[in-house]
């Protein structure tokens, strides 16, 4: 089948082993040469609540989800009614019941009894039955899938065998309905998420310290870094502080002392870090902070994605502040920007944010090996100015967050203060941050602005929108004057983002006289092109 | 290279005349001069408050960092990990450490960050003009008499002792000889050396019945233990009112020391001297080796994420 677009919605209960099974299913597609995107929608819970996994396979290689599923695998009775609302196709239920329309009955519960396994293993293995059934349904080769399963459980031959057996049960029970055309890989593909990519970036940047406090969804970034450091016997120190105030404080102290240090957090942690960020800004000390955004405000929805911290991070702390914010839109950029953040913060001696989100950070995406090969940008980790290195003989200076003159002496002089803060503003604006990427029809009157993980829907959106559109991908704030001037040329401007108040639009409108129509999806689920297209049509009315 | 008095001086203090903190700094300068600590290897770090202004008043060739209120402790922890060869001197106050900074203080004690941690304790918020701190004693009113402290105070020495700090002492800004000796010993300590120094605030907490006024402290202070460097000349009846020495900290438990401290306090005294003075057998410092990732190792990592094309 040459042209295809299928979305599979798998509804299970968390803690049942379905997450492992779902990832295996995703890999079966990818290893078969079929472009697949997988999204894990998990609850803020350890076991027992509903969880969903969405896999979309498209011949157009789309990277986002759509709002309707074509196939539903339902192992969670509780959410079946809701799941059926977004289904436009077959439903496979684990156990048939009068309420469910007549669908393929997987009968997983009875099938799994065919396997001679202890009761404790029945639940996780049961999931592999539907994995096998879906694989067969889409015409995947058994040899490819069995390779994926063996690789996943390479630690234990017995576990691999049991999983393969369960998989084959489902595989032989189902029948092939579609044979999706596989693609040749042009270069070595990777399946990696943003947090894993950032951790690799920290290694390449020779980051010496990571001070952190666990918070969903940033924990895996530092934990990945820690594992690499330990496996490779590197000398970086990863330390779990008692709270985010201490984590960012220790990062600041280490940076001040001339080492490369970072911290990673999410919204609630960022709120706690605000005061220290102001100190970094005013006292001119390097500071690198990763914010993997989740739905706020307050505790919010810890396991749902968002782009809601943009304005907050950009001007974090009281008083007049403005920080460089890097906006990676895929794992390669998460890798590159992790390194670039250190360079910027050391060159400018200021706080720099890398703003990722749960969707980018925690969902696997197909990337390419060559995007992770870095030799030219090996930035030195040393203090750019030796005179600022504590311990240097004949040095000595005072760093302070209170008003000061250029020598660091305490000062309450109005002129000195004004010169200082104007200088800070000029400093940030003077730097060459990553520019916006423009593409599409430049003669078009319509401009679509987006940033971060929203990039995943753009190619599909371009296909959906009948008009010619020009796209502007923002990679960092503040925008350069050159990019602002480009923006000024358009009158029909849209900004697609994942927050309620259209924060990027607000920031841009404060710099440019332009009316921006916001196209917003902010319910915590990964952004979907067809929904944004619907919003666009509604806006046209 | 011999360092002189000049090397440990800096700008003139802007604190009130008679402020205890100025005496502390003078004694610190003497201790640094005696130990010949190289100024460029000193990190003088503070929070916010009158006591936190003091880094500007000594060792102009040192590296100073006046941070934010209550956060000197974690920031110093970060500095220490990054540059363990430097001598960190942390200056804080009772508001900065016992109120807002209490969490950071406790965890920094757990980490045993190698540094000299001084709390200049005047039982009041001086810079904001006279509010209570967490070390203001029960029954002590503000200077204007408007309010009286009702909550129990925090005893930072007992707290530090509870957290197994190996060097805990209390002193008084007015005690040149004793404090200088304690400071010298503290500078030689390999972990966190904590000193609670009663340091009267002439502007807001020197009134009767403040328990941190010059008069009160001189009358009420007593010694936890025999300090071999308290010479006979300081033991005048007008300066000190010594009780019989009662505890030998070298073989006492934390509980014994705290009980002793509390019984002295019950009798109306301010316990001074050492609460703990222990060497360590385990070095907690991290050895800094330059071991960066090699290209081959990085490629090996990337292979983990590779999709094997069959």
HADDOCK unambig.tbl for C-alpha pairs under 7 A between the chains (distance, minus, plus):
assign (segid A and resid 31 and name CA) (segid B and resid 307 and name CA) 6.13 0.50 0.50
assign (segid A and resid 31 and name CA) (segid B and resid 308 and name CA) 6.51 0.50 0.50
assign (segid A and resid 31 and name CA) (segid B and resid 309 and name CA) 6.00 0.50 0.50
assign (segid A and resid 189 and name CA) (segid B and resid 306 and name CA) 5.97 0.50 0.50
assign (segid A and resid 189 and name CA) (segid B and resid 307 and name CA) 5.58 0.50 0.50
assign (segid A and resid 190 and name CA) (segid B and resid 305 and name CA) 5.17 0.50 0.50
assign (segid A and resid 190 and name CA) (segid B and resid 306 and name CA) 4.26 0.50 0.50
assign (segid A and resid 190 and name CA) (segid B and resid 307 and name CA) 5.30 0.50 0.50
assign (segid A and resid 191 and name CA) (segid B and resid 305 and name CA) 5.48 0.50 0.50
assign (segid A and resid 191 and name CA) (segid B and resid 306 and name CA) 6.33 0.50 0.50
assign (segid A and resid 191 and name CA) (segid B and resid 307 and name CA) 6.42 0.50 0.50
assign (segid A and resid 192 and name CA) (segid B and resid 305 and name CA) 6.05 0.50 0.50
assign (segid A and resid 203 and name CA) (segid B and resid 293 and name CA) 6.66 0.50 0.50
assign (segid A and resid 206 and name CA) (segid B and resid 292 and name CA) 6.29 0.50 0.50
assign (segid A and resid 234 and name CA) (segid B and resid 291 and name CA) 5.28 0.50 0.50
assign (segid A and resid 234 and name CA) (segid B and resid 292 and name CA) 6.04 0.50 0.50
assign (segid A and resid 234 and name CA) (segid B and resid 293 and name CA) 6.83 0.50 0.50
assign (segid A and resid 235 and name CA) (segid B and resid 288 and name CA) 6.96 0.50 0.50
assign (segid A and resid 235 and name CA) (segid B and resid 289 and name CA) 6.12 0.50 0.50
assign (segid A and resid 235 and name CA) (segid B and resid 290 and name CA) 6.61 0.50 0.50
assign (segid A and resid 235 and name CA) (segid B and resid 291 and name CA) 5.46 0.50 0.50
assign (segid A and resid 242 and name CA) (segid B and resid 107 and name CA) 6.99 0.50 0.50
assign (segid A and resid 246 and name CA) (segid B and resid 74 and name CA) 5.21 0.50 0.50
assign (segid A and resid 246 and name CA) (segid B and resid 104 and name CA) 6.74 0.50 0.50
assign (segid A and resid 249 and name CA) (segid B and resid 74 and name CA) 5.55 0.50 0.50
assign (segid A and resid 249 and name CA) (segid B and resid 75 and name CA) 4.62 0.50 0.50
assign (segid A and resid 250 and name CA) (segid B and resid 74 and name CA) 5.33 0.50 0.50
assign (segid A and resid 250 and name CA) (segid B and resid 75 and name CA) 4.61 0.50 0.50
assign (segid A and resid 250 and name CA) (segid B and resid 77 and name CA) 5.98 0.50 0.50
assign (segid A and resid 250 and name CA) (segid B and resid 78 and name CA) 3.88 0.50 0.50
assign (segid A and resid 251 and name CA) (segid B and resid 78 and name CA) 6.07 0.50 0.50
assign (segid A and resid 252 and name CA) (segid B and resid 75 and name CA) 6.49 0.50 0.50
assign (segid A and resid 253 and name CA) (segid B and resid 75 and name CA) 4.57 0.50 0.50
assign (segid A and resid 253 and name CA) (segid B and resid 76 and name CA) 6.12 0.50 0.50
assign (segid A and resid 253 and name CA) (segid B and resid 78 and name CA) 4.49 0.50 0.50
assign (segid A and resid 253 and name CA) (segid B and resid 79 and name CA) 4.50 0.50 0.50
assign (segid A and resid 254 and name CA) (segid B and resid 78 and name CA) 4.56 0.50 0.50
assign (segid A and resid 254 and name CA) (segid B and resid 79 and name CA) 4.62 0.50 0.50
assign (segid A and resid 254 and name CA) (segid B and resid 81 and name CA) 6.87 0.50 0.50
assign (segid A and resid 254 and name CA) (segid B and resid 82 and name CA) 5.01 0.50 0.50
assign (segid A and resid 257 and name CA) (segid B and resid 79 and name CA) 5.56 0.50 0.50
assign (segid A and resid 257 and name CA) (segid B and resid 82 and name CA) 6.16 0.50 0.50
assign (segid A and resid 257 and name CA) (segid B and resid 83 and name CA) 6.47 0.50 0.50
assign (segid A and resid 259 and name CA) (segid B and resid 82 and name CA) 5.92 0.50 0.50
assign (segid A and resid 390 and name CA) (segid B and resid 63 and name CA) 5.83 0.50 0.50
assign (segid A and resid 391 and name CA) (segid B and resid 40 and name CA) 5.26 0.50 0.50
assign (segid A and resid 391 and name CA) (segid B and resid 41 and name CA) 4.72 0.50 0.50
assign (segid A and resid 391 and name CA) (segid B and resid 86 and name CA) 6.68 0.50 0.50
assign (segid A and resid 392 and name CA) (segid B and resid 40 and name CA) 6.27 0.50 0.50
assign (segid A and resid 393 and name CA) (segid B and resid 40 and name CA) 5.31 0.50 0.50
assign (segid A and resid 394 and name CA) (segid B and resid 40 and name CA) 6.74 0.50 0.50
assign (segid A and resid 394 and name CA) (segid B and resid 61 and name CA) 6.79 0.50 0.50
assign (segid A and resid 395 and name CA) (segid B and resid 40 and name CA) 6.55 0.50 0.50
assign (segid A and resid 395 and name CA) (segid B and resid 61 and name CA) 6.29 0.50 0.50
assign (segid A and resid 396 and name CA) (segid B and resid 40 and name CA) 6.29 0.50 0.50
assign (segid A and resid 396 and name CA) (segid B and resid 60 and name CA) 6.74 0.50 0.50
assign (segid A and resid 396 and name CA) (segid B and resid 61 and name CA) 4.47 0.50 0.50
assign (segid A and resid 396 and name CA) (segid B and resid 62 and name CA) 4.70 0.50 0.50
assign (segid A and resid 396 and name CA) (segid B and resid 63 and name CA) 4.68 0.50 0.50
assign (segid A and resid 397 and name CA) (segid B and resid 62 and name CA) 6.81 0.50 0.50
assign (segid A and resid 397 and name CA) (segid B and resid 63 and name CA) 5.23 0.50 0.50
assign (segid A and resid 397 and name CA) (segid B and resid 64 and name CA) 6.02 0.50 0.50
assign (segid A and resid 398 and name CA) (segid B and resid 63 and name CA) 6.12 0.50 0.50
assign (segid A and resid 398 and name CA) (segid B and resid 64 and name CA) 4.35 0.50 0.50
assign (segid A and resid 398 and name CA) (segid B and resid 65 and name CA) 5.68 0.50 0.50
assign (segid A and resid 399 and name CA) (segid B and resid 64 and name CA) 5.94 0.50 0.50
assign (segid A and resid 399 and name CA) (segid B and resid 65 and name CA) 4.64 0.50 0.50
assign (segid A and resid 399 and name CA) (segid B and resid 66 and name CA) 6.10 0.50 0.50
assign (segid A and resid 400 and name CA) (segid B and resid 65 and name CA) 5.80 0.50 0.50
assign (segid A and resid 400 and name CA) (segid B and resid 66 and name CA) 4.63 0.50 0.50
assign (segid A and resid 400 and name CA) (segid B and resid 67 and name CA) 6.09 0.50 0.50
assign (segid A and resid 401 and name CA) (segid B and resid 66 and name CA) 6.71 0.50 0.50
assign (segid A and resid 401 and name CA) (segid B and resid 67 and name CA) 6.13 0.50 0.50
